[in-house]
Amino acid sequence: MRLSSVKAPAISEKDFEAQVKDLAKIFQWKYYHTWRSFHSPAGFPDCVMVRPRRTIFAELKSEKGIVSPKQQEWLDILAQCPGNEVFVWRPGDFEGIVEILK
């Protein structure tokens, strides 16, 4: 079997979120993730990370996950606020996430 034909196993959004949270801790970000969004506004990004002079809002998706219209609405308005960094991150973006957070 050729190495190029082997696909990495899919990672769940929950496991991906744990990886992002671990990275935030390693690079000394304050990290917030709503545990249960039942009473929260629909579409608010999955996590908020803050470190002096930077605020990141990130929607975390599986490789095939789709951003809902409500999520996109939040991402768009947050991106219009000066200083906010707004992302949709997927497991395949891991190396880029490391670069952003370090």
Backbone bond lengths (Angstrom), bond angles and torsions (degrees), N, CA, C in turn:
res aa  C-N    CA-C-N  psi(-1)  N-CA   C-N-CA  omega(-1)  CA-C   N-CA-C  phi
1 M - - - 1.449 - - 1.524 108.70 -
2 R 1.317 116.44 131.18 1.457 121.04 178.82 1.513 109.81 -77.54
3 L 1.337 116.34 141.29 1.461 121.73 -179.17 1.523 111.27 -59.14
4 S 1.312 117.10 -37.96 1.461 120.09 -177.75 1.523 112.76 -66.11
5 S 1.336 116.94 -17.49 1.455 119.14 -179.57 1.534 112.23 -91.58
6 V 1.332 116.58 -2.49 1.461 120.41 -179.67 1.520 108.74 -91.94
7 K 1.315 116.01 125.49 1.460 120.53 178.83 1.520 109.75 -96.26
8 A 1.339 115.29 142.15 1.459 120.02 175.12 1.520 107.93 -66.78
9 P 1.331 117.08 144.76 1.460 118.45 178.70 1.530 110.98 -64.16
10 A 1.314 115.73 144.62 1.463 120.79 178.81 1.524 109.08 -65.15
11 I 1.314 115.92 145.07 1.452 121.68 178.16 1.526 107.60 -112.70
12 S 1.307 116.34 139.21 1.463 120.04 179.79 1.521 109.90 -73.91
13 E 1.327 116.37 159.16 1.467 120.53 175.94 1.527 110.51 -60.10
14 K 1.315 116.72 -37.37 1.467 120.93 179.96 1.531 110.66 -62.92
15 D 1.325 117.32 -45.76 1.461 120.42 178.79 1.528 111.46 -67.95
16 F 1.325 116.35 -37.28 1.460 120.62 177.25 1.527 110.06 -63.82
17 E 1.317 116.72 -42.59 1.469 120.85 177.87 1.516 110.16 -59.50
18 A 1.317 118.31 -40.63 1.469 121.94 178.35 1.532 110.50 -62.94
19 Q 1.326 117.11 -38.16 1.465 120.33 177.86 1.530 111.23 -65.21
20 V 1.328 116.23 -43.89 1.467 120.18 179.61 1.529 109.71 -64.58
21 K 1.315 116.86 -41.68 1.465 121.05 178.18 1.530 110.53 -61.07
22 D 1.317 117.21 -43.35 1.468 121.09 177.69 1.529 111.17 -61.17
23 L 1.321 116.86 -42.95 1.465 120.14 177.67 1.522 111.11 -61.66
24 A 1.318 116.45 -43.61 1.465 120.30 179.21 1.530 110.40 -58.96
25 K 1.308 116.26 -41.58 1.464 120.25 179.05 1.530 110.69 -65.17
26 I 1.317 116.43 -45.74 1.470 120.90 179.68 1.531 110.90 -57.29
27 F 1.323 116.65 -41.91 1.459 121.01 -176.43 1.532 113.01 -95.30
28 Q 1.324 116.94 15.26 1.464 125.24 171.12 1.531 114.81 62.44
29 W 1.321 115.05 44.68 1.456 121.18 172.27 1.521 108.58 -95.74
30 K 1.320 117.99 146.35 1.460 121.89 164.69 1.524 104.58 -76.77
31 Y 1.318 116.05 135.77 1.460 120.82 -171.72 1.521 109.18 -127.86
32 Y 1.328 115.66 132.26 1.469 120.24 176.49 1.519 109.19 -129.16
33 H 1.312 114.24 131.87 1.468 121.86 174.61 1.521 106.69 -138.48
34 T 1.322 116.95 125.50 1.460 120.43 178.58 1.521 108.85 -67.67
35 W 1.324 115.78 122.02 1.457 120.52 -177.60 1.521 111.16 -67.01
36 R 1.320 116.12 -51.37 1.467 121.60 176.67 1.512 107.77 -129.38
37 S 1.293 116.71 121.02 1.465 120.27 -174.87 1.533 113.19 -91.55
38 F 1.323 116.36 14.91 1.464 121.13 -174.73 1.530 112.86 -52.26
39 H 1.327 118.68 -43.84 1.468 122.06 -177.51 1.526 112.27 -103.34
40 S 1.314 118.05 11.54 1.463 122.50 -179.07 1.525 110.30 -96.43
41 P 1.345 116.03 157.82 1.465 118.28 177.67 1.536 110.96 -60.66
42 A 1.303 116.42 137.99 1.463 121.85 -179.72 1.523 110.44 -61.18
43 G 1.325 115.54 135.00 1.449 121.15 172.42 1.509 117.00 90.98
44 F 1.345 118.57 -6.92 1.465 118.94 -178.91 1.527 108.65 -59.42
45 P 1.346 117.92 140.69 1.471 120.55 -176.15 1.521 113.31 -55.43
46 D 1.334 114.71 151.95 1.464 121.83 -177.21 1.512 113.71 -60.55
47 C 1.318 117.72 -39.92 1.460 117.71 -176.88 1.523 111.12 -143.67
48 V 1.332 112.79 152.47 1.454 122.65 176.46 1.522 105.99 -125.29
49 M 1.312 116.14 131.18 1.463 121.28 178.61 1.522 108.15 -126.00
50 V 1.339 115.00 134.99 1.454 120.13 -176.86 1.523 109.25 -132.40
51 R 1.301 114.20 133.99 1.457 122.74 172.92 1.525 104.46 -144.68
52 P 1.321 119.37 145.91 1.472 119.23 -174.26 1.523 113.73 -41.75
53 R 1.314 111.85 126.09 1.466 125.54 178.54 1.518 114.64 77.53
54 R 1.331 117.71 4.13 1.467 119.28 178.91 1.523 110.48 -140.71
55 T 1.342 114.63 140.75 1.462 121.77 172.74 1.527 107.22 -133.81
56 I 1.332 114.99 125.97 1.460 121.15 -179.54 1.525 109.24 -117.23
57 F 1.321 115.67 131.34 1.460 123.16 171.06 1.524 105.93 -111.99
58 A 1.322 116.92 125.87 1.460 119.38 -178.34 1.525 111.20 -131.76
59 E 1.299 114.75 130.20 1.460 122.22 170.71 1.517 105.64 -95.21
60 L 1.311 117.13 124.77 1.463 122.19 -177.22 1.524 109.62 -102.42
61 K 1.304 115.20 128.85 1.463 120.76 -177.85 1.521 110.30 -132.87
62 S 1.320 115.77 151.84 1.463 119.70 168.99 1.523 107.00 -67.73
63 E 1.309 117.62 172.30 1.465 120.17 -178.42 1.528 112.27 -56.91
64 K 1.316 116.50 -33.27 1.465 119.96 -177.10 1.525 112.98 -106.47
65 G 1.338 116.91 3.46 1.461 120.60 -178.06 1.525 111.60 -65.53
66 I 1.306 115.43 146.81 1.459 121.99 -176.85 1.527 109.69 -110.76
67 V 1.322 115.87 134.75 1.455 121.87 175.68 1.528 107.61 -75.13
68 S 1.334 116.19 124.95 1.466 120.10 -179.37 1.534 109.72 -75.73
69 P 1.332 116.90 162.25 1.471 119.38 177.21 1.537 112.34 -57.76
70 K 1.323 118.34 -40.35 1.472 121.00 178.60 1.527 110.77 -64.91
71 Q 1.329 117.30 -40.23 1.463 120.36 177.22 1.532 110.24 -63.82
72 Q 1.321 116.93 -44.60 1.458 120.59 179.60 1.520 111.15 -61.98
73 E 1.327 116.61 -38.33 1.468 120.98 178.18 1.540 110.32 -58.75
74 W 1.342 116.73 -47.33 1.468 120.73 177.20 1.522 111.38 -62.30
75 L 1.320 117.47 -46.91 1.463 121.21 -178.93 1.527 110.92 -59.14
76 D 1.317 116.33 -42.34 1.464 120.82 -178.65 1.522 111.46 -64.54
77 I 1.328 117.60 -45.84 1.470 119.14 -176.95 1.527 111.27 -71.49
78 L 1.328 116.97 -37.00 1.468 119.27 176.90 1.524 111.10 -64.99
79 A 1.327 117.33 -35.86 1.462 121.60 179.72 1.530 112.01 -67.97
80 Q 1.324 117.15 -21.40 1.463 121.18 179.82 1.532 112.32 -81.44
81 C 1.333 117.32 -8.98 1.458 121.26 -179.49 1.531 109.01 -90.12
82 P 1.332 117.42 123.01 1.463 120.11 -177.72 1.526 112.05 -54.28
83 G 1.306 114.94 134.61 1.460 120.85 176.39 1.515 115.09 93.41
84 N 1.316 118.35 -21.74 1.464 119.83 178.18 1.525 109.60 -73.80
85 E 1.320 115.47 140.28 1.459 121.91 171.48 1.525 106.16 -110.95
86 V 1.298 116.79 125.30 1.461 121.84 -172.04 1.530 109.31 -125.32
87 F 1.336 115.27 129.69 1.455 120.41 -175.11 1.522 111.72 -138.40
88 V 1.318 115.88 153.95 1.454 123.82 161.31 1.527 103.98 -112.57
89 W 1.322 116.05 116.35 1.461 121.09 -177.06 1.517 110.83 -111.64
90 R 1.324 114.84 142.04 1.456 123.52 176.99 1.528 108.18 -127.24
91 P 1.328 117.54 159.46 1.469 119.30 -179.35 1.530 113.55 -51.63
92 G 1.302 117.86 -34.47 1.461 121.04 178.94 1.521 114.05 -67.33
93 D 1.327 116.75 -12.34 1.467 122.23 179.17 1.523 112.23 -90.67
94 F 1.334 117.94 6.35 1.464 121.86 -168.58 1.527 113.46 -52.50
95 E 1.316 118.19 -46.86 1.472 119.75 -178.78 1.524 110.92 -62.04
96 G 1.317 117.55 -39.65 1.468 121.24 177.69 1.527 111.54 -66.59
97 I 1.317 116.57 -36.26 1.472 120.64 178.42 1.516 109.49 -63.68
98 V 1.336 116.29 -42.86 1.469 120.16 177.37 1.525 109.82 -57.05
99 E 1.340 117.29 -45.87 1.464 121.11 -178.76 1.537 111.22 -62.95
100 I 1.304 117.62 -39.87 1.471 121.78 -179.36 1.533 110.39 -67.01
101 L 1.307 117.33 -41.31 1.471 120.81 -173.74 1.534 113.75 -83.61
102 K 1.329 118.11 -19.17 1.472 116.74 -176.64 1.514 113.26 -82.80
